[in-house]
Amino acid sequence: MKKVDLGWSEIKGGIVLGILNILLLLTWGKPWVVTHILTDWGTWWLKVLGMHPEKWAYYQEVYPEAFFKTTLFSQENLLVVGTILGGLFAALWHNEFRPKKIKSPGKFFLGIFGGILMGFGARLALGCNIGNLVGGIASFSLHGWIFGGSLIIGTYLGILFLKKYIL
């Protein structure tokens, strides 16, 4: 497949995503969220495996009003699935999809551990980059800008850590 160049810079793409998110907020009444839905998916699997997460403090204190109220074909689920598939199709369209061989079991488990930490952090923050940053800024909330500044500082520190200890 030939690589297609649409001539979109990161800035133009960001502006388009921002406008689309504002339109989503105006038509849907709430900003774009992802980790809320991923929490629902994880909770569903825990219930399939015989666990009872509805008894956990998180679901009783932080998340009780939304516990399993989303359905498979809800707007939220379809938007998250569309985001994942859209990213995959864009990568395939531009010949940027390159699965890599895992170099060692240590790297594999380090990646799993990092993913768990990211998910845990997203739940502690009550949202991810999309909900807190993009949704926060689109809804003209100060928390979006604070989250963005914190994200920049955290990314810088994370890169320093990776360069010193991992790479």
N, C-alpha and C positions, 0 to 999 in steps of 0.2 A: 504494500500500500504506500503510495507516495505521500510524503509529508506536505500538508497543506498549511500555508502561512496566511492567517487572516489579517495580519498586520495589527494585532491588538497588543498593546503594551500592558504591563501589569497595572499601570495607572488607569488606563481605559477600562480594563476588565474590572478593577475595583470600583470604579464609578458606576459601571453598569450593574454590578452586584448590589451596590448601595441603593441605587434607584429601584431595582427590583425588590429589595428588602423593604424599602419604604412603601412601595405599592402593596406588598404582602401585608405589611402592618396595617395599612389603611383599609384593605379589603377583608382581611382575616380577623383583625382586631387584636392581634398579638404578634410579637416578632418571631422570626425563624428560630427554632430550637432543634437540637440534635440529641444531646445527652439525656434529656428527659425520655425520649423514645428508646434510646439504647438501654436505659435503665428498665423500661417496660419489657424490652426483649429479654434482658438478662433475668428479670424477675420471672417471666414466663417460663424460661428454661429451668430455673430453680424449682418452680412449682412442678414442672414435668418430672424432675428428678426426685420428687417427694418431699422437698423442703417446704417450710412455711415462712417465707420472708415477710408476710403481712404481720407477723408477730414481732418482728425486729423493731427496735426503737426508731430507726430511720423512717420506716413506713408509718409509724404511729405518730411521730412528731413532725417530721419535715415534709413528708410526701403523702399524707393520708387522703387528701381530697382528690388526688389524681391516680390512686392505685388502681391499675387495670381499667381505666375508663376509656382508653384508646382502643379502637378496634383495628383489625388487620388492614382495612381499607379506609382508615381515617385520613384526614388531610395531613396530619403530622407524620404518620407512617409513610404515606406516599411521597411526601416531600423528602424524607430522609432516604428512602429507596431511590428516588429520582436523583438525589445528590450523588449517591454512591455510583449508580449506573452512569450518570452524566460524566463523572470523573473518569470512569473506566472507558467510556466511548471516546471522550476527548483524548485520552492517552493513546488509545488504539488508533484514532484518526490521525494523530500527529506522530505515529511510530515512536512513542515515548514509553510504551508499556514494556518493561523488561524485568521479568521475574529473575531474581538472583538466587544462586545457590548459597545456602547457609554455610558459612565457612567452618564453623565449629559449634558443638553443642553449647559451649559457654556463651557464644554470641546469640544463639537462639534463646536461651533462658534469660539473658540480659535484656533482649528485646521484649520478651513476655513480661518480665518484671517491670520494665519501663512503661509498657502499656497499662499494666495494673496501676502503677503509680499515677499515670495520666488520668485514668478513669476515676481513681479515688480523688484526685485533686479536682477534677471537674465536678464531682458530686459535692465536695466540700465547698466549692465556689458556687454551687447551685447552678451550674451551667458551664459550657465550654466556650471556646473562642467565638463560635458563631453566635450563641445566645447572649453571652456577656459583652463581647466586643461589637460585632456587626449589629446584633439586635439592640444593644444598648445605645449605640450611636444613632441608629436609624430611628429609635424612639425618643431621641433628643434627651437621653438620660446622662447625668454626670458620671454614673458608675461605668458606662462604656468607655469613657475617656480615661478614667482612673485605671480600669482593667487594661486598656491599651498600653499605657505607660508602664504598668507593672509587667506586662507581657514582654515589652522591649527589654527591660532590665533583666528579667528572668531568662530570656533567650540569650542575652549577652553572657550572663554568668554560666549558663548551661554550656555554651560554646567554649568558654574558658576551661570548664571542667572536662569536657570531652577532649580538648586538645592536650590537656595536661595528663589525664589519667587513662583515657580509653584509646585515642587514636595514635 
